[in-house]
Amino acid sequence: MILKYGLEYVILVGGAVGVIAALARYMYKLFKTWFRFIDDWYGTDEFPGIKHRLDFIESELRPNHGSSIKDQINRLEERQKDIYQRLSDQG
């Protein structure tokens, strides 16, 4: 009789451990994704955060007297207008 109840408890505890392990695995995956998001948002030592990256992109879209993408596009546009004007004057 002791063996019968002992086996039932072993099976019950084993099932409970399996359920707890599955729940822990699910929670680990869920929080791992969340922690990765937090690291990406605030940044790490090797990788800047989202706010820093967005500030950099925004700075490239504003003229700053020469080195931004906006300045380079404006120079290309002026050169294009100049070339078009020269071709119009020749023809």
N, C-alpha and C positions, 0 to 999 in steps of 0.2 A: 504494500500500500504506500509506503514512503517513496519507493521508486516511481510509482505512478504519478504522484503529486510533484515530485522533483522534476520529472521529465516535462510535465505541463508548465512548470515555472521556467524551466530552461527555454522551452519553445516560446513562452510569453515574453520573456526578457529578450530573447533573440529577435523576435518580431519588433519589439519596442525599439531595440537598438537599430534595427534596419530602417524603421520609420524615421527615427531621429537623425540617422546618417543621411538619408535622402533629403530631409528638410534642411540639414546643415549644408549639404552640397548646393541645394537650390539657393539658400540665403547667401552662400559664398559667391555664387555666380552673379546674383543680383547686386550685391554690394561691391564686387569687383568692378562691374560696369559703372556703378555710381562713383567709386573712388577714381576710376580712370577719367570720368567726366570732370570731376573736381580738379584733378591734376591738370587736365587740359584747359580748364577755365582759368585757374589761377597761375598756371605755369609751374615749371620746375627749374632747377639750376641749369639744365641743358637746353630746355625748350621754353620759350616765352609763352605767357598766357594769351588767351583770346583777346583781351582788351589791348594788350601791347601790340598784337598783330593787327588788330583793326585800326589802331592809332597810326601804325606804319603805313597801312594801305591808304588811309585818309590823307596822310601827309604827302603821298605820291600823287594824289589827285588835285593838289593845290599848287599853284605856281610859287616857286621859291627862288627865282632869279637864276635858273640854270640847270639844276640837277634833278628836278622831279620829272616824272613821265609827262605831266601836263605841260611843262616847259618844252620838252622835246617835241611833243605833238604840235605845239604852237609854232616852233621853229620850222618843222616840216611843212606846215600849212603856209607859212610865209614864203618858203622856198618854192612851193608849188605855185603860189600866186605869181611869184617873180618869173618862173619858167613859163607859165601860161601867158603872162604879159609879153615876154620876149617873143614867144611864138606868134602871138597875135599881131605884134608890130612887124614881123617879117613877112607875114602872109597877106 
